[in-house]
């Protein structure tokens, strides 16, 4: 079933139109006129079934759903907060296509989760491409500015608790016990009270730096978890249905039992098994648990033209070529020069015959560097505050979406929100300049009027 469309044709005698009541020079009104909503609706309409015989309530308008997503990442709000604020803000309602004031919630907050999953990561690039085209149309950037970029990587932490082996063992045992009770499996012993006591002891011993005692209790906890695992395996036997249900959590529990402190590719979370431990050399935060994100911005303005979430903590140099290809796919403009830091040595981009048109400049290099290029290389660090803004004002500082696909969607939408903030800042500057221009014109006219009046009085004498 195709989504419904917002119909503002019918006049309402008891309600005035928002387009007549709101300030037409407001930044959100200007932004709503810059976005090509019709092309967006035609782009995403194929995600829905064309048949009208499908049962259920018709989907919400595409402009409403995309507009709420843009507003959410523009102001870094949760699903519940953006829906509540939408009802209170008439400018947001007009931005989403409504010309009459709405008094009810437009959607249930859970609809945003389903809409993000429906779009997927590949279609989210269309929304990022849309913000780039809007920036060009509003003259916040020029087309030539898209040919010169800065590429860097950062860590997007996942919304998980700090991982310790004792906590993971306790959660794995708890999940096994709950799943067994749910499927009617009577275990010999669930160890609920014993495990609770052991976890409290481990926390106290580690806090007091009593490592021998802590290791002894952790060994006892591992023995208990191993007993529960073996008991569950005996009880499920060869039942295919139970094997399918218990296999994921059993595999995770065995992996936690087997892994050692200094092992690579450890399991750090049961509900987010793809989380990696990444060290970026920060003094205040030695390790971060999440995924690496490759960000590409324009060299001059800092507009995000690519944002890729990369699982498994790859080497920075191996991420440069996919980042440049993604940027060219989103903008439709070939990149002539890219500026990167020293972590990209050995990228191998210039040796690729398909990328002869792109020149890579690494911080600190001296061969073939002119005075102009030296200044441009100094500006490579301008991407760092942009990443800081995306972490503080956007949602790059903590990803709450599930799985690898959730990481990709969150990274792209964070870039979308950053671009919208840059566009709105540009619109505000234009409005201030226009006000200043009008003010200066009024002063000049007033001075001219005084001058002409004096001339008239002198002639009259």
N, C-alpha and C positions, 0 to 999 in steps of 0.2 A: 504494500500500500504506500502510495506517495505521500510526502508530508503535506500538511495544510499550508495555505498561504495567508499572510496577514492582509486583511481587506480593510482599507481605510477610505473606501469610496463613499460609504453611507454616512450622511451627516447626522449628527445627534443634537437635537434641539436643547437638551439639558447640559451638554458638555461642550467646552470649547476645544479646538484642536491645539495640540502641543506646539505645532509649527507656528501658530499665531501668538502663543503665550510666551514661549521661551526666547532667549536672546539668540538671534541668528548668528552673532559673531562669537558665540561661545566655542571653545576649542573642540568639544565633543560634537557640536553641530557641524563644524567644519570638517572634522575627521569622518563623520558619517557620510558626508557628500563626496569625500575622496575615495572611499572604498567601493569597488565595483561589485555590489551585492548580487546583481543578476548573473554575472559570470560565476560567482561562487555557488549559487543555487543550481545552476546547470552542471557545474563540476561535480557536486556531491549528490545530485539527484539519483544517479545510477546505483548508489548504495542501498536504495530502497526498492522493493518490489513494485513493478508497474501495475500489477493486477489490483483491482478494487474489490475483489471477492474475498480478500484475506480478512479474517475476523479480527476483532480488537479495536482499540481506539486509534485513530489516525496519528501518525507521528507529528511532533511539534515542528514548526517552521524552521528551515535550515538557517535562515538569517538570525533567528532568535538563539539557536544553539551555538552558532559560531560567534555571535556577538557576545554572549555570556562568557564563552571561553576566552575571548580577547580581553574582556573587562576583568576577568578573574586573574589573568597573568599580568595585566597592566598594573593592577594594584596588589598583587600577591595575596589573594584571598582564598579561603577554603571553599568547597562546594556549597556549604550551608551559608557562609557569610556573603558570598556573591549573590545568591538568590534573595536573601533578606534585604541587602542593600539595593538591589534592583527595584524592589517595590517602593523604596523610599526616594529614589532618585529619578525624576522625570527625564533628565537628560540621557540617562542610561536606557530608559524605555524608548525614547525617540531614536537612539543609536541602534537599537535592535529592531526598528521598523514600525513601532506603534505610534500612531498620531493622536491617540486618546489616552488619558491617564488610566493606568491599570491598578486595581486595588487588591488583587489576589496574586499569590505566588505564580510565576509563569510555568515552572516545572518543579518536580520533586528533585532535590539535590542528587539523588542516586542516578537520575537520568544522564547527568554529565559523565558518570563513569561508563555507562553503556555507550554513550555517543563517542567518547574517546576510543573505546575498544572497536566500535564500528568503523571509525575513520582509519585507525592504524597509523603506524609511523610514516609509511610512504606518502599517504595523503596529507599528513601534517606539513610536509615540505611545501605543499601548495599554499598553505596559509603563510608560511615564512616567505615564500616567493611573492605573495600578495603584499606583505609589508614592505618588501624591497621596492616593488613597483609604486606603491603609495609614496614612499620616501622620494623616489625620483620625480613623481608627478608634483609633489609639494615643494620640490626644489631643495629639500633638505640635503640631498646628495646629487651629484651629476653622474651621468652614465660613465664618463671617463674615470671617475673615482672608484668604480667597481673593478677596474683593471689592476689596481694596486692594493694588496691585502697584507694583513698580519695574521699569522697562524700561531696558536699556542694551545696547550692542554692544561686541564685542571682536574681536580677530583670532585665528583658529585657524591657526597656521603648518602648512604641509604638510611632509612628510618629503622635502625635496629639497635638493640642494646649492646653495650660494649661486650665483645665475646670473650668468655673464659671457659676453659674445659669443664669446670665443675658446673657452671650454669647450663651449658649445653647438655651435659649428662643428665642433670635434673629435669630439664624440659623434655628430653627424649624419653626418659622413663615415664614422665607424666602423660605424654601423648600416647605412648603404648598402652598404659593402664586405662586411659579414657576410651581409646578405640576398642580395647577388648571388652570393656563394660557395655559399650554401645552395640557391639555385635553379639552380646550374650555369651562371652567366653569367661569362664570362672578361673581366674588365676590362683595358683597355690598361695601366693602372698603378693600384695601390691607395694609394700614398703613405703607407704605414704608418710607415716609418722617418722620412720627411721631416716628416710631421705631428707625430710625437713630438718631434723636435728643435725644431720651430717653437713648440710649446706650452711647452716648457721655456724657450726664449728669451723668449717673451712674459711668462711668470711672473717671470723675472729682471729684465727691463726695467721692468715695472710696479712691482716691489718697489723698484727703485732710482730710481723717478720719472723714467726716461728715456722720455718719452712719444713723442718723434719716432721713436725706434727701435722702440718697441712698435707704433705705428700702422703703420709700414712692414711689420713681420712679420705683423701681423693682415691687412693687405691681401694679402700673399703667401698666407696661409692661406685667405682667401676665394677667391682665384684657383684654388687647388688643389681646394677643395670644389666650386666651379663646374664644373671639369673633370670631376670624378667624376659630378656630376649629369647633365651633358650626355652623358657616356659611357654611363651607365645608360639614359637616355632613348633613345639610338640603339640599344642592344642589345635592349631589350624591344620596340621597334617597335610593332606593332599587335596584339600578342598580348593577348587579353582577360584571360586568367588572370594573366599577369605584370603587366598594368596595374593590376588590382585589388589585387595584392599590394604593388606599389611606390608606388601613389598616395599613401597616408597619409604615409609617410616623405619622399617627394619634396616634397609640399606643405609639410611642416614645415621641410625644409631650405631651400626657396626663401624661406619666410617669414623664417627666421633670416638668410639672406643679404641680404634686402631691408630689414630693420628697422634703424633708426638708434637712437642712444643715448637721445634724448629723445622717441621715439615713444610714443603711447598704445596700450594693449592689446597689449603685446609678448608674445612667447612666451618664457616663463621656464624651461620644463622640457619635454623631449620625451615623457616617460612620464606627465606630469601637465599637459596643455596648458591646463587651465582655471584654473591658479594665477594669482592677481592680486597686484600689488604694492600694498600698503596702508600708508599713513602715518597713524599715530595721534598724532603729536606727542610721542613718547617721547624723552627726552634720551639714554638709553642704547642705544636701538634705533630708528634713524630710519625704516627700512623693514622690513616683514615680508611674507613671501611665503606666501600661503595664501588663506583666504576669511574673510569677515566672518560673525560669529555673533551673532544677536539673542537675548538671554536675558531672561526675565521671571521675577521672584521675588516672593514675598509680602513685603509691606512690613515685617512684624513679625519673622518667623522666618527669612526668606531661603530658603524652600522653592522650588525650581525648578518652575514650572508650564508653561513653554514654552522650547524651545531650538531655534532654526532656523538652519541653515547657509545663507548667502545668497551665491551666486556673483556675479561681476562687480562687486564693491565698490559696492553701491548707497548712496544718500544715507540717513542715519539717519532723517530725517523720513518717508521713503517706506516704511520698514520697520515703523513703529509700528502701523498698522492690521492688517497680517497677523499681527503678534505678539499683539495683543489678541484677534484672532479665533482664533488657535491656542490661546491660554490658555483661552478660553471653551469651545472644543471639547474640550480635554483634561479640564478640571475640571467642566464642566457648570454653572458659576456665572457670572452676568453680572458684569463688572468695573465697579465704580462710579467708582473714581478711580485714575489712573496717574501716577506721578512720574518725570520724565525730566530729562536734563541739557539744556544750551543747544544741543546739536547737533541737537535735534529741532524747532527752530523751522521753521514752515511745514509741519507734519505734515498738516494738513487733516482731522484726525479729527473734531473738533467740528462741522465744517460738513457732515459726512455725516449725512443724516436717519436712517440705520439705526443710528447710534451715539450717539443723544442721551442715553443712559443713562450714558455714560462721560465723566468730566471729566479733563482733562489739565492737570497742573501742572508748569511748567518752572522749573528752578532760577534764582533771581534775579528772578522776576517779583514785582511788588508790588501789582498791581491785584487786588482781591477776595481778599486773603490775610489771614486772621485769625491770632491767636496760635497756635491749635491747628494750623492748616495750616502756619504757619511752622516749628513743631517737626517736623512730618511731612516738610516739604521738606528740613530739615537731615539727616534720616535717609535721604535719597535716595542718599547716598554709601555706604550700608551694602552696596550690591550689589558694590562694588569688591573688598572682601576675599573675598566669596563667589566672584567670578570668579578671584581669586588662589588660593583653595583648589582650585577645579576645575582650574586649570592645574598646581598643584604636586602635589596629592593625586590628581587625576583625569587624564584624557587630553586635556584641552583645550589643553594646552601644545604638543602635537605630534600631528597626525593621520597615522596610518600606513595608513589604509584608502584604497582607490583610487577616484578619480573624484568626481563631484559627489554621487552616492549614498553613497559612503563618508564624505564630509564630513557629510552629513545624519544618517547612522546614528551616527557618532562623537559628534556634538553632542548627540543625544538620549540616548545611553547615558551620556555624561558627566553629564548632568542626573540620570539615574536613579541613578548612583553617589553623587552629591552628596546626593540625597534620602535614600538608604539610610543614609549616614553621619549625617545629622541625626536620623533615626529611632532609630538605635542609640544616639546620644548621649542622646536623650530617655529611652530605656529604661534606660540606665545610671544616669541621675539618679534615676529612679523606684526602681531597685533600691537605690541608696545611701540614699535617703530611707526606704525600708522597713527597711533594716538599722539606720539611726539610730533609727527609731521603736521597733524591737524592743529595741535596746540601752537606750534611755531607759525603756521599760516594765520591763525587767529590773532596772534600777537602782532604779526607784520601788518595785517589788515587794520588792526586798531591803531598802530603807529601811523599808518598811511592816512587814516581818517583824521587823526589829530593834526598831522602835517598839512593836509588840505584845508582843515578848518582854520589853522593859523594863517595860511596864505589868503584865504577868503576875508578874514578880519583885517589883514594888512591892506588889502585892496580897497576895502570899504572905507578905510580912513583916508 
